[in-house]
């Protein structure tokens, strides 16, 4: 807070466990309402000076942060693996490479933005909204804080970051990075704590101008309700039940690659996970054979092993949630193709870790629980269709609309299908994820957009000044 490491007033100590072993990995001290007041006050006092900085000054600061982040890349990868259980190879090739460039992307986008639109004697200005509360989840503990902080700082806002209490190591390291890069005191403030305590006070705080929240839909309802009396802006990025439409002419190797990379990667703990795969009825057998063969080759186990594809889920509670969904899939009549209940066979040192089995269900109908609700685990549902129009109806028949995937050899047809998907982001043919474009969803997947210039715009207010003569 205010450029200094500070002992929280609340002072509750929480122990954290390694998801892979169940053993204690560290301890943190949680903050409370009094700490929120101190952090918000620091951000409020820092706002006039920081909001008055020029875009060029903020671009220089963002690039300095990115350079410092790159210097600490291995430290960040180890932090993500320690708190999330992500395989170290995934932390190095996904989590950190997705997070670190956010500051460069924001700098580039800010350099292209015209913050003043002159229309004769009327000037339309885009100005920083103020003090922003940033509340981030545990599943992408490096990317989510980096994306939000980069956009807010680019806009000229000051922030209070509350990361997930179960995955705070990367956020603590981010605070070190920002401090080393020269972020002025009070511009960035960090509080560890429970969402129901720290998050609740931030959401309702009269000196917070905006809340950016990533998490579950039910919690988002509470965030919006708490923010409503002060009419503050609320940006949300919520859940997903993202479909992959495998077109009749699709290369099944590509379709399987999408299902494995984007469905099972990060142990399925991705809001945009490709958790529903829609396959032509006549190609179901061939697709399942190819998918199970690929899954049989995946290594599930020690996150520190370089060849591990999938580590544990984040906690015992999340493991129980995944098991419950698998049980519902079985009970509702879906056909278990591979995986299922229980843990995979692992060495004794990992027996107490929160490992789930990569699981595939076939004969799934779109009204089943496993096809409707976000599982946040390595569970894939395969649904058959007879026509592409039917596939689109099934894909769009969801309360969510975050992400979609299309696989097909005809690029024009694949793009046409992508354009009809009611989602905020679509990947075609196992494309690499683009972290330098907009991210956000339709329907119950939230409102607003994050990353690059789209993210910066969410942190700006619009002011019209009429009658300008000089």
C-alpha positions as a printed Julia matrix, in Angstrom:
470×3 Matrix{Float64}:
   0.0     0.0     0.0
   1.19    3.46   -0.95
   4.54    2.08   -2.09
   5.33    0.17    1.12
   4.89   -3.37    2.39
   2.43   -3.02    5.25
   1.26   -5.31    8.03
  -2.52   -5.79    7.65
  -4.73   -4.48   10.42
  -6.85   -7.65   10.34
  -3.84   -9.96   10.6
  -5.55  -13.32   10.08
  -2.99  -15.92    9.0
  -3.95  -18.42    6.29
  -1.93  -21.46    5.35
  -1.69  -22.43    1.68
  -1.18  -25.93    0.35
   0.58  -27.3    -2.71
  -2.15  -28.68   -5.02
   0.15  -31.49   -6.12
   1.03  -32.83   -2.67
  -1.5   -31.44   -0.23
   1.39  -30.19    1.92
   1.74  -26.65    3.22
   3.47  -24.38    0.72
   3.36  -21.12    2.67
   1.4   -18.67    4.77
  -0.17  -15.31    4.01
  -1.7   -12.6     6.16
  -5.19  -11.54    5.16
  -6.44   -7.98    5.13
  -9.82   -6.63    6.18
 -12.08   -3.62    5.86
  -9.66   -1.21    7.56
  -6.94   -2.26    5.11
  -9.28   -1.58    2.19
  -9.86    1.93    3.48
  -6.11    2.54    3.68
  -5.48    1.19    0.19
  -8.34    3.12   -1.39
  -7.22    6.3     0.34
  -3.71    5.82   -1.05
  -5.09    5.26   -4.54
  -7.38    8.28   -4.27
  -4.52   10.53   -3.16
  -2.28    9.29   -5.97
  -4.93    9.7    -8.67
  -4.66   13.46   -9.43
  -0.95   13.32  -10.21
  -1.0    10.0   -12.07
  -4.08   10.84  -14.12
  -2.35   14.02  -15.24
   0.63   12.15  -16.71
   0.91   12.13  -20.49
   0.32    9.02  -22.6
   4.04    9.11  -23.46
   4.95    8.95  -19.75
   2.57    6.06  -19.16
   3.89    4.21  -22.22
   7.42    4.52  -20.84
   6.24    3.16  -17.49
   4.38    0.24  -19.07
   7.44   -0.75  -21.11
   9.59   -0.58  -17.96
   7.14   -2.9   -16.19
   7.24   -5.31  -19.12
  11.04   -5.36  -19.07
  11.13   -6.03  -15.32
   8.49   -8.72  -15.74
  10.64  -10.42  -18.38
  13.57  -10.36  -15.97
  11.46  -12.13  -13.34
   9.84  -14.58  -15.78
  11.22  -17.75  -14.21
  10.28  -16.55  -10.72
   6.74  -15.95  -11.97
   6.54  -19.38  -13.59
   7.59  -21.03  -10.33
   5.03  -18.95   -8.4
   2.19  -20.03  -10.7
   3.19  -23.69  -10.41
   3.38  -23.43   -6.61
  -0.06  -21.88   -6.19
  -2.02  -23.46   -9.06
  -0.29  -26.8    -9.61
   0.22  -25.91  -13.26
   2.94  -28.01  -14.93
   6.12  -25.94  -14.98
   6.27  -26.31  -18.75
   2.79  -24.77  -19.02
   3.67  -21.99  -16.6
   6.69  -21.16  -18.77
   4.97  -21.46  -22.16
   1.45  -20.18  -21.41
   0.91  -18.45  -18.08
   3.94  -16.14  -18.12
   4.06  -15.51  -21.91
   0.39  -14.53  -21.77
   0.88  -12.16  -18.85
   4.19  -10.39  -19.48
   3.3    -8.93  -22.94
   0.11   -7.35  -21.57
   2.13   -4.29  -20.58
   3.69   -3.97  -24.04
   0.32   -4.53  -25.73
  -1.22   -1.8   -23.55
   1.65    0.55  -24.35
   1.27   -0.05  -28.09
  -2.49    0.4   -27.94
  -2.21    3.6   -25.92
   0.24    4.97  -28.5
  -2.4     4.5   -31.2
  -5.28    6.03  -29.26
  -6.48    9.59  -29.8
  -7.83   10.66  -26.41
  -9.19   13.97  -27.72
 -11.63   14.19  -30.65
 -11.92   17.77  -31.91
 -15.28   18.48  -33.6
 -15.25   22.2   -34.37
 -15.85   24.03  -31.13
 -16.7    20.79  -29.32
 -13.94   18.67  -27.86
 -14.65   15.1   -26.8
 -12.11   13.91  -24.26
 -11.52   10.41  -22.89
 -10.3    10.62  -19.33
  -9.32    8.06  -16.66
 -12.31    6.96  -14.63
 -10.57    7.06  -11.24
  -9.78    4.49   -8.55
 -10.34    0.94   -9.77
 -10.8    -2.24   -7.74
  -9.4    -5.25   -9.59
 -10.62   -8.64   -8.35
  -8.98  -11.64  -10.01
  -9.45  -15.44   -9.96
  -7.08  -18.3    -9.22
  -7.08  -20.13  -12.56
  -4.85  -17.66  -14.45
  -3.12  -15.97  -11.52
  -0.45  -14.23  -13.63
  -2.48  -13.23  -16.7
  -5.57  -11.83  -15.01
  -3.83   -9.31  -12.73
  -1.41   -8.32  -15.5
  -4.16   -7.68  -18.03
  -6.27   -5.6   -15.68
  -3.38   -3.64  -14.19
  -1.87   -2.88  -17.62
  -5.15   -1.51  -18.96
  -5.88    0.56  -15.85
  -2.41    2.09  -15.68
  -2.45    2.83  -19.42
  -5.7     4.73  -18.93
  -4.21    6.77  -16.08
  -6.15    5.11  -13.27
  -4.94    4.06   -9.86
  -5.78    0.6    -8.58
  -6.35   -1.72   -5.65
  -5.76   -5.37   -6.61
  -7.36   -8.22   -4.67
  -6.16  -11.56   -6.05
  -7.7   -14.91   -5.2
  -6.74  -15.85   -1.66
  -5.88  -19.4    -2.78
  -3.39  -18.21   -5.43
  -1.62  -15.07   -4.15
   2.05  -15.81   -4.86
   2.11  -14.43   -8.4
   0.28  -11.27   -7.3
   2.85  -10.66   -4.58
   5.58  -11.06   -7.18
   3.74   -8.66   -9.5
   3.81   -6.07   -6.72
   7.6    -6.46   -6.53
   7.84   -6.07  -10.32
   5.73   -2.91  -10.37
   7.69   -1.39   -7.51
  11.04   -2.18   -9.16
   9.8    -0.69  -12.45
   9.07    2.64  -10.76
   5.3     2.72  -10.41
   4.63    5.73   -8.16
   3.5     5.16   -4.6
  -0.26    4.76   -4.26
  -0.85    4.05   -7.95
  -0.82    0.3    -7.34
  -1.99   -1.22   -4.05
  -2.36   -4.91   -3.17
  -4.54   -6.53   -0.52
  -4.75  -10.26    0.17
  -8.01  -11.39    1.69
 -11.32  -13.15    1.4
 -13.64  -12.11   -1.38
 -16.52  -11.87    1.04
 -14.55   -9.43    3.19
 -12.05   -7.45    1.12
 -13.98   -7.82   -2.12
 -17.24   -6.86   -0.47
 -15.84   -3.66    1.0
 -14.15   -2.72   -2.29
 -17.33   -3.28   -4.29
 -19.37   -0.98   -2.08
 -16.68    1.6    -1.31
 -17.79    5.12   -2.17
 -14.26    6.14   -3.21
 -13.93    3.3    -5.73
 -15.05    4.41   -9.19
 -14.94    1.09  -10.99
 -14.76   -2.64  -10.26
 -13.25   -5.12  -12.7
 -14.19   -8.64  -11.62
 -13.33  -12.02  -13.11
 -14.96  -15.06  -11.54
 -18.24  -16.91  -11.29
 -21.66  -15.65  -12.26
 -23.25  -15.97   -8.81
 -20.46  -13.95   -7.22
 -20.73  -11.35   -9.98
 -24.37  -10.79   -9.07
 -23.25   -9.88   -5.57
 -20.51   -7.62   -6.93
 -23.02   -5.7    -9.06
 -25.52   -5.46   -6.22
 -22.89   -4.06   -3.85
 -21.72   -1.57   -6.48
 -25.2    -0.39   -7.45
 -25.82    2.14   -4.63
 -22.77    4.15   -5.72
 -23.51    3.65   -9.47
 -19.91    2.65  -10.13
 -18.93    0.94  -13.36
 -18.66   -2.85  -13.15
 -16.7    -4.85  -15.73
 -17.18   -8.62  -15.52
 -15.6   -11.62  -17.22
 -17.45  -14.72  -16.07
 -17.94  -18.34  -16.97
 -18.2   -20.29  -20.18
 -19.33  -23.57  -21.68
 -17.5   -23.17  -24.93
 -18.33  -25.35  -27.93
 -16.05  -26.66  -30.66
 -17.95  -27.27  -33.9
 -16.16  -29.99  -35.88
 -17.37  -29.44  -39.44
 -18.01  -32.43  -41.74
 -14.78  -31.78  -43.68
 -12.63  -31.23  -40.58
  -9.2   -32.74  -40.07
  -9.79  -34.88  -36.98
  -6.19  -34.48  -35.82
  -6.78  -30.72  -35.64
 -10.11  -31.2   -33.88
  -8.53  -33.52  -31.33
  -5.7   -31.06  -30.82
  -8.22  -28.34  -30.02
 -10.09  -30.56  -27.56
  -6.9   -31.58  -25.77
  -5.12  -28.2   -25.75
  -8.11  -25.98  -25.04
 -10.29  -28.49  -23.2
  -7.87  -30.37  -20.96
  -5.01  -27.87  -20.75
  -4.62  -26.15  -17.37
  -6.54  -29.16  -16.0
  -9.66  -27.8   -17.68
  -9.61  -24.78  -15.36
 -10.14  -22.23  -18.1
 -13.26  -20.09  -18.48
 -13.0   -20.44  -22.27
 -12.28  -24.19  -22.19
 -13.47  -26.17  -25.21
 -15.64  -28.36  -23.01
 -18.36  -29.22  -25.56
 -17.32  -30.83  -28.85
 -19.98  -31.06  -31.56
 -19.16  -33.84  -34.06
 -20.99  -35.05  -37.19
 -22.84  -38.22  -36.23
 -21.11  -40.28  -38.92
 -17.64  -39.25  -37.67
 -18.21  -39.85  -33.97
 -16.4   -43.19  -33.77
 -13.34  -41.95  -35.61
 -13.19  -38.79  -33.5
 -13.45  -40.7   -30.21
 -10.78  -43.19  -31.28
  -8.39  -40.37  -32.15
  -9.2   -38.44  -28.98
  -8.75  -41.36  -26.59
  -5.5   -42.34  -28.31
  -4.18  -38.82  -27.72
  -5.35  -38.77  -24.1
  -3.69  -42.12  -23.43
  -0.37  -40.5   -24.33
  -0.76  -37.56  -21.93
   1.24  -37.54  -18.73
  -0.69  -36.55  -15.63
   1.4   -36.01  -12.53
   4.27  -34.04  -10.99
   4.01  -30.37  -12.05
   7.79  -30.0   -11.8
   8.43  -32.72  -14.39
   9.13  -31.18  -17.8
   7.03  -33.77  -19.67
   3.89  -33.43  -17.54
   0.88  -32.26  -19.55
  -1.69  -32.01  -16.76
  -1.21  -31.31  -13.08
  -3.8   -31.28  -10.3
  -6.84  -29.09   -9.95
  -6.31  -26.23   -7.55
  -7.84  -27.6    -4.34
  -9.6   -30.45   -2.61
 -12.86  -28.55   -2.94
 -12.43  -28.19   -6.69
 -11.57  -31.89   -6.97
 -14.82  -32.74   -5.18
 -16.71  -30.46   -7.59
 -15.23  -32.22  -10.62
 -16.08  -35.63   -9.16
 -19.66  -34.54   -8.59
 -20.05  -33.49  -12.22
 -18.58  -36.78  -13.46
 -21.05  -38.64  -11.26
 -23.94  -36.58  -12.66
 -22.83  -37.35  -16.19
 -22.91  -41.07  -15.47
 -26.23  -40.87  -13.63
 -27.88  -38.88  -16.44
 -26.98  -41.47  -19.05
 -23.91  -40.09  -20.8
 -21.46  -42.76  -22.01
 -18.13  -42.68  -20.23
 -15.47  -43.12  -22.91
 -12.33  -42.62  -20.83
 -11.37  -41.35  -17.39
 -14.07  -41.19  -14.75
 -14.25  -40.99  -10.98
 -11.24  -41.11   -8.69
  -7.58  -40.24   -9.15
  -5.13  -41.52  -11.72
  -2.41  -43.89  -10.56
   0.41  -41.73   -9.18
   3.55  -42.08   -7.02
   3.1   -42.08   -3.25
   4.35  -38.49   -2.93
   1.42  -37.3    -5.04
  -1.35  -39.43   -3.54
  -2.66  -36.51   -1.49
  -2.61  -34.14   -4.46
  -5.8   -32.99   -6.15
  -5.42  -34.92   -9.4
  -8.45  -35.68  -11.56
  -8.57  -38.09  -14.47
  -8.94  -36.64  -18.0
 -12.53  -37.63  -18.75
 -14.56  -37.84  -21.95
 -18.31  -38.42  -22.22
 -20.11  -39.34  -25.44
 -23.84  -39.64  -26.15
 -24.25  -36.32  -24.37
 -27.35  -34.26  -25.03
 -27.27  -30.51  -24.63
 -29.77  -30.55  -21.77
 -27.52  -32.65  -19.5
 -25.87  -30.93  -16.55
 -22.39  -31.65  -17.89
 -23.31  -29.81  -21.11
 -24.96  -26.83  -19.39
 -22.8   -25.96  -16.4
 -19.18  -24.9   -16.16
 -17.22  -27.73  -14.56
 -13.76  -26.15  -14.34
 -12.04  -29.49  -14.62
 -10.73  -31.92  -17.27
 -14.13  -33.16  -18.44
 -15.17  -33.1   -22.12
 -18.68  -33.64  -23.46
 -19.08  -34.92  -27.04
 -22.39  -34.16  -28.75
 -23.4   -35.38  -32.22
 -25.24  -33.41  -34.9
 -26.69  -34.08  -38.36
 -26.48  -30.66  -40.05
 -24.29  -27.61  -39.53
 -27.38  -25.52  -38.79
 -28.22  -27.97  -36.0
 -24.66  -27.72  -34.7
 -24.96  -23.93  -34.52
 -28.28  -24.17  -32.68
 -26.71  -26.51  -30.12
 -23.58  -24.38  -29.8
 -25.6   -21.23  -29.18
 -28.06  -22.97  -26.85
 -26.19  -22.02  -23.69
 -26.5   -19.39  -20.99
 -22.85  -18.58  -21.7
 -21.14  -16.98  -24.68
 -17.48  -16.54  -23.9
 -15.53  -18.56  -26.43
 -16.07  -20.86  -29.42
 -13.98  -23.07  -31.69
 -14.49  -24.11  -35.31
 -12.56  -26.84  -37.13
 -12.86  -27.3   -40.9
 -10.7   -27.4   -44.02
 -12.72  -24.82  -45.99
 -11.58  -21.46  -44.53
 -14.54  -19.49  -45.87
 -17.06  -21.94  -44.42
 -15.22  -22.06  -41.09
 -15.27  -18.27  -40.88
 -18.96  -18.16  -41.78
 -19.75  -20.59  -38.97
 -17.59  -18.59  -36.55
 -19.51  -15.44  -37.42
 -22.76  -17.13  -36.39
 -21.53  -18.24  -32.98
 -22.86  -16.09  -30.15
 -19.54  -15.76  -28.37
 -17.06  -12.96  -27.84
 -14.04  -14.93  -29.06
 -13.71  -17.7   -31.67
 -10.64  -19.73  -32.65
 -10.5   -21.48  -36.01
  -8.49  -24.67  -36.63
  -6.56  -24.84  -33.37
  -5.16  -21.34  -33.84
  -2.79  -19.96  -31.25
  -4.5   -17.77  -28.69
  -4.18  -14.05  -29.4
  -3.65  -12.08  -26.18
  -3.47   -8.79  -28.1
  -7.13   -8.54  -29.03
 -10.42   -8.22  -27.16
 -11.43  -10.76  -24.52
 -14.92  -11.02  -23.09
 -18.26  -12.67  -23.69
 -21.93  -12.5   -24.5
 -24.87  -13.35  -22.24
 -23.95  -14.67  -18.78
 -20.25  -14.67  -19.67
 -20.07  -11.05  -18.57
 -19.97   -7.56  -19.98
 -17.19   -5.36  -21.3
 -13.87   -6.36  -22.87
 -10.31   -6.75  -21.65
  -6.78   -6.52  -23.13
  -5.04   -4.08  -25.48
  -7.0    -1.0   -26.57
 -10.32   -2.68  -25.83
  -9.32   -3.06  -22.19
  -7.99    0.47  -21.87
 -11.29    1.86  -23.15
 -13.17    0.28  -20.25
 -11.18    2.43  -17.8
 -11.96    5.73  -19.54
 -14.81    8.18  -19.13
 -16.05   10.39  -22.0
 -16.37   14.15  -21.53
 -17.72   16.64  -24.09
 -16.54   20.23  -23.81
 -18.74   22.51  -25.94
 -17.8    26.0   -27.03
 -14.02   25.65  -27.19
 -12.53   28.71  -28.92
  -8.87   28.34  -27.94
